[in-house]
Amino acid sequence: MSPSSTDLIAHPYTPPPGFEAPQPGVHKASTVFFKNVAALRARDWKHRHGYTYGLLGTPTTFLLEERIATLEGGRHCLLLPSGLAALANVSLALLSTGDEVLIPDNAYGPLKAMAEGELAQWGITHQFYNPQDPADLQRRIGPGTRLVWLEAPGSVTMEFPPLPQLAAVCRARGITTALDNTWGAGLAFNGFEQGADIVVQALTKYPSGGGDVLMGSVVTREEALHLKLALCHMRLGWGVGGNDAEAVLRSLPSLHLRYRAQDAAARELARWLAARAELAQVLHPALDGSPGHAHWRAVCGERGLAAGLFSIVFQPRYSPEQVDAFCDALRLFRIGHSWGGPTSLVVPYKVPAMRSAAVAVWPHAGTLVRLSVGLEEVADLRADLEQALGALTG
Ligand SMILES: Cc1ncc(COP(=O)(O)O)c(C=O)c1O
């Protein structure tokens, strides 16, 4: 079950005596005072019933942790300075020299780069697997496999995987699974109910919603797993600032409305684009005919939610330069990374260079462009796309 907007707005919070207002207070600290040396010595960083040092939490970050745990349907949450740092927290806490990690071939690129760079340098091996094929994952699991990453849908190419089947393969072998749930934002589906042990989100996207905050979360249900992650989090000095935590707390009450609005606008644009002759395919998990659409229906529901993010593949007759000209011609869609904010964004990708030859062959010859739909009027966005499609030939 996904949390309702009410769960996030009427969420437990004890305001200071004599003061109640819609938003919680903001507390900022590096130093935290103790009333005596005995109190300082007695503080235990592991538990959230007191404060030790700003890096280990303030009332503001503890409150945000509780709300993100509610959002994901988990019990424990750690906050990190970016979504990528959250992915690193899981990898570094759970993997040692000689271990292997398996990553979907269509995963968020910097996670693959982390495996090829830092993890490899520390003697941790990796394999990329085909997330559409649980048998491929099963085949790649070996005696050293300690962690399997899941992501739904794949970054950029948007294939929705058979999540419960992938998680079941790992569960049967006793392997921990971590899901990057940034696309689902805790709303489209519950990652734990799909079988994940750890659910990570780049709060940078929908929970922040402003395109102005970088933050990540790592949510778990099991205490022992949380403590393992929290120990690494503490030792590596990952924390978030009070102002950034406050910005996310302020945006959370509108998360459901923004997500639904961006979903509806993206679907409208995706359907309109699907009929355009310039395009070979529209990749949107909620659209019939998109790779993994049946898996999206099974996980998110027949009338389920989807993020406001999709990709289009141009007909191969258009050169990459012509597709760049299309992107340059857009006025409301700005060229820039990330998604989930108010401004619509566009980025062209060279997909073959992002795929591992050992896994699957990308079936398209045309150039892919990812569109992130913001909160502008849909009619204006459609007009913008229409005029930019004119630049392809002009
Ligand atoms: C799926 C996914 N996961 C994680 C991240 C990393 O988030 P951040 O930009 O906060 O490091 C991103 C960022 O684009 C993403 O798209």
The ligand as a Gaussian input file, in Angstrom:
#p B3LYP/6-31G(d) Opt

LIG

0 1
 C       17.242000       6.820000     -10.990000
 C       18.193000       7.748000     -10.305000
 N       18.769000       7.354000      -9.165000
 C       19.639000       8.144000      -8.502000
 C       19.958000       9.382000      -8.980000
 C       20.989000      10.214000      -8.241000
 O       20.411000      11.301000      -7.618000
 P       21.272000      12.616000      -7.300000
 O       21.230000      13.447000      -8.522000
 O       20.559000      13.204000      -6.135000
 O       22.646000      12.161000      -6.952000
 C       19.388000       9.845000     -10.166000
 C       19.712000      11.195000     -10.697000
 O       19.441000      11.522000     -11.819000
 C       18.480000       9.009000     -10.846000
 O       17.922000       9.390000     -12.015000

